[in-house]
C-alpha cells in the first residue's frame, strides 16, 4: 500500500508538471488583461471573466474558421483511410513486378520534410488555378506513407489464403476490402482517423500559403490573426486557443484506445 501510494503521488506530480502549460493557458484565457501585465505572479485569475471569449468571436469569424477546419480535416481523414487502405491492399495481397522496390520508395518519402516540397506544390496548384479553394487544402494530403505502412502491417497479419479463398468464391478486390478487410481492421482505421484528423486540424504553413480570404482560412490561421501589438491580444489569443483545442482533445480522448491499439496491434504477428 505504501509503495502504491508513492507511485500514485509521483504520477500526479508528473501529470501536473506536464499539464501546467495547458492549465495556465486556460487560466489566462479567463483573466482580464490588467491582471496579466502586473508585477505580481498571477497564476489564477482574481476576477474571472468571459470577455476574452466574446471579444475573440467579435474580432475574427471564428465559427467560420472552425467549420472550415472540420471540413478540411474530415475530408483529409476520409481520403487517407480510402487511399491508404487501397494501396496497402496492393502491397499486401497482390503480386506484381517491383512491388518491394515501390514500397521502399513510398516509405522513403517519410524522410522528406514537407518544407522541401512546399514550393513545388504551391507552383503546381497555382498553375492549376486552385489557390484559395477547399480543394487546395485537401488534395495534397489525401494520402500518406504513414497510413499505407500502418494498414499494410495489419493486412500482413492475415493469411494470403483468406484472399485466395475469397477470389475462388467470386469476390472482387474492392468487395474483399470493404466486406472482409475493413471490418477486421477497425482498430487500424480508428488509429488512422485520430492521427490524421489531429494532424490535419493543426496544419498551419500550407493553409497560410494557399489561402487569402477569410472564407477559406482554418482555425490555426485565425488564431494568429488575434495576435497584435496591444496588451489585450495575448488574453484574446489564448481564449481562442482554448476554444480550438477542445475538438482535437475531445477526439483524442474518445479515440485514444483505438489509437494505442491500432499502433501496436499490427506490430505483433500471429
C-alpha positions in Angstrom: 0.0 0.0 0.0 2.8 2.4 0.8 4.6 1.6 -2.5 1.4 2.1 -4.5 0.7 5.4 -2.7 4.2 6.7 -3.5 3.8 5.7 -7.2 0.4 7.4 -7.4 1.8 10.6 -5.8 4.8 10.6 -8.2 2.4 10.2 -11.2 0.2 13.0 -10.0 3.3 15.3 -9.7 4.5 14.4 -13.2 1.0 14.8 -14.5 0.6 18.3 -13.0 4.0 19.3 -14.3 3.1 18.1 -17.9 -0.3 19.8 -17.8 0.8 23.1 -16.3 1.2 24.9 -19.6 -2.3 23.9 -20.6 -3.8 24.8 -17.3 -2.0 28.1 -17.3 -3.4 28.8 -20.8 -6.9 28.1 -19.6 -6.3 30.4 -16.6 -5.0 33.3 -18.7 -8.0 32.9 -21.1 -10.3 33.8 -18.2 -8.0 36.5 -16.9 -8.6 40.2 -17.6 -5.6 41.7 -19.4 -5.0 44.1 -16.5 -4.2 41.2 -14.2 -1.8 39.6 -16.7 0.6 42.6 -17.0 1.4 43.2 -13.4 4.5 42.7 -11.2 2.6 40.0 -9.3 2.7 36.4 -10.5 -0.9 35.8 -11.2 -1.5 32.2 -12.0 -5.2 32.0 -11.1 -7.4 34.9 -12.2 -8.7 37.0 -9.3 -11.7 38.2 -11.3 -12.5 35.6 -13.9 -14.3 36.9 -17.0 -15.7 35.6 -20.3 -15.0 38.8 -22.1 -11.9 37.4 -23.8 -14.0 34.6 -25.4 -16.8 37.1 -26.5 -14.2 39.5 -27.9 -12.4 36.7 -29.8 -15.7 35.9 -31.6 -16.3 39.5 -32.5 -12.7 40.2 -33.7 -12.5 37.3 -36.2 -15.1 34.9 -37.8 -14.0 32.1 -35.5 -17.1 30.0 -36.3 -16.3 30.1 -40.0 -12.7 29.1 -39.3 -13.8 26.1 -37.2 -16.2 24.9 -39.8 -13.5 25.2 -42.5 -11.1 23.1 -40.3 -13.8 20.5 -39.7 -14.4 20.2 -43.4 -10.8 20.1 -44.4 -9.7 17.7 -41.5 -12.7 15.4 -42.1 -12.1 15.2 -45.8 -8.4 14.5 -45.4 -9.2 11.8 -42.8 -11.7 10.1 -45.0 -9.5 10.4 -48.1 -6.4 8.9 -46.4 -8.4 6.0 -45.0 -9.6 5.1 -48.5 -6.4 5.7 -50.4 -4.1 4.2 -47.8 -6.2 1.1 -47.4 -6.3 0.5 -51.2 -2.5 1.0 -51.5 -1.8 -1.3 -48.5 -4.0 -4.0 -50.0 -2.0 -3.9 -53.2 1.3 -4.1 -51.3 0.0 -7.0 -49.1 -2.0 -9.3 -51.3 -1.2 -8.5 -55.0 1.9 -9.8 -56.7 3.4 -7.5 -59.4 6.9 -6.7 -60.6 8.8 -4.2 -58.5 6.4 -4.3 -55.5 9.1 -4.3 -52.9 11.0 -1.5 -54.6 7.9 0.6 -55.0 7.0 0.1 -51.3 10.5 1.1 -50.3 10.2 4.3 -52.4 6.9 5.1 -50.7 8.5 4.6 -47.3 11.4 6.8 -48.3 9.0 9.7 -48.7 8.6 9.8 -44.9 12.2 11.0 -44.7 11.4 14.1 -46.9 10.2 17.1 -44.8 7.2 18.9 -46.0 9.1 22.1 -46.3 11.2 20.6 -49.1 8.2 20.2 -51.4 6.0 23.1 -50.3 7.3 25.4 -53.0 6.9 22.9 -55.9 3.4 22.0 -54.6 2.5 25.7 -54.4 3.6 26.3 -58.0 1.7 23.2 -59.2 -1.6 24.2 -57.5 -1.1 27.8 -58.6 -0.7 26.8 -62.3 -3.9 24.8 -62.0 -5.8 27.8 -60.6 -6.7 26.1 -57.3 -5.4 28.7 -54.9 -7.8 29.9 -52.2 -10.1 26.9 -52.5 -11.1 24.0 -50.4 -9.6 21.7 -52.9 -6.1 23.1 -52.5 -6.3 22.5 -48.7 -7.4 18.9 -49.1 -5.8 17.5 -52.3 -2.1 17.4 -51.3 -2.9 15.5 -48.1 -5.3 12.8 -49.4 -2.7 10.0 -48.9 0.3 9.4 -46.6 3.1 6.9 -46.4 2.4 6.5 -42.7 -1.1 5.4 -43.4 0.0 3.0 -46.1 2.5 1.5 -43.7 0.0 1.2 -40.8 -2.6 -0.6 -42.9 0.0 -2.8 -44.6 1.2 -4.0 -41.2 -2.3 -5.0 -40.3 -3.0 -6.7 -43.6 0.2 -8.7 -43.3 -1.2 -10.4 -40.2 -3.9 -12.0 -42.4 -3.0 -15.2 -44.3 -2.9 -14.9 -48.1 -5.2 -18.0 -48.2 -8.0 -15.6 -47.0 -7.7 -13.6 -50.1 -7.4 -16.6 -52.3 -10.5 -18.2 -50.9 -12.4 -15.0 -51.5 -11.2 -14.9 -55.1 -12.4 -18.5 -55.6 -15.8 -17.6 -54.3 -16.0 -14.8 -56.9 -15.2 -11.9 -54.6 -13.6 -8.9 -56.3 -10.8 -6.9 -54.9 -13.0 -3.9 -53.8 -15.6 -6.2 -52.3 -12.9 -8.1 -50.4 -11.6 -4.8 -49.0 -15.0 -3.4 -48.0 -16.6 -6.6 -46.8 -13.7 -8.5 -45.2 -10.6 -6.4 -44.6 -12.2 -3.2 -43.3 -14.4 -4.9 -40.6 -11.3 -6.8 -39.4 -9.2 -3.7 -39.2 -11.4 -1.3 -37.3 -8.7 -0.6 -34.7 -6.3 0.4 -37.5 -8.9 2.6 -39.1 -9.6 4.2 -35.7 -6.0 4.9 -35.1 -5.6 6.3 -38.6 -8.6 8.5 -38.2 -7.5 10.0 -34.9 -3.9 10.5 -36.0 -4.9 12.0 -39.4 -7.6 14.3 -38.0 -5.4 15.9 -35.4 -2.6 16.5 -37.9 -5.0 18.0 -40.4 -6.6 20.1 -37.7 -3.2 21.5 -36.7 -2.0 22.4 -40.2 -0.6 25.9 -40.4 2.0 26.5 -43.0 0.1 25.1 -46.1 -3.2 26.9 -45.3 -1.3 30.1 -44.6 0.4 29.9 -48.0 -2.5 28.9 -50.3 -5.5 30.8 -48.7 -6.1 34.6 -48.8 -9.7 35.1 -47.8 -11.4 34.6 -44.5 -14.0 32.3 -46.2 -11.3 29.6 -46.7 -8.9 30.0 -43.8 -8.7 27.5 -41.0 -8.6 27.9 -37.2 -4.8 27.9 -36.9 -4.6 30.9 -39.2 -7.5 32.6 -37.4 -5.8 32.3 -34.0 -2.7 34.1 -35.4 -5.0 36.9 -36.5 -5.8 37.6 -32.9 -2.2 38.4 -32.1 -1.5 42.2 -32.3 0.7 44.8 -30.6 -1.8 45.7 -27.9 -1.6 44.1 -24.4 -5.1 42.5 -24.7 -4.0 40.4 -27.7 -2.4 37.7 -25.6 -5.5 37.0 -23.5 -7.6 37.1 -26.7 -5.3 34.7 -28.5 -5.2 32.3 -25.6 -9.0 32.4 -25.3 -9.1 31.4 -29.0 -6.6 28.7 -28.4 -8.7 27.2 -25.6 -11.7 27.1 -27.9 -10.0 25.5 -30.8 -8.1 22.8 -28.9 -11.4 21.4 -27.5 -12.3 19.5 -30.7 -8.8 17.9 -31.1 -8.6 17.0 -27.4 -12.1 15.5 -27.4 -11.3 13.4 -30.5 -8.1 12.2 -28.9 -9.8 11.3 -25.6 -12.6 9.4 -27.4 -10.2 7.6 -29.8 -7.1 7.1 -27.6 -7.9 3.4 -27.0 -8.3 2.9 -30.8 -5.1 4.9 -31.4 -3.0 2.9 -29.0 -4.5 -0.5 -30.1 -4.0 0.4 -33.7 -0.4 1.4 -33.3 0.6 -1.8 -31.5 -1.7 -4.5 -32.8 0.0 -4.7 -36.2 3.4 -4.8 -34.7 2.9 -8.4 -33.4 2.2 -11.1 -35.9 0.4 -14.3 -35.1 
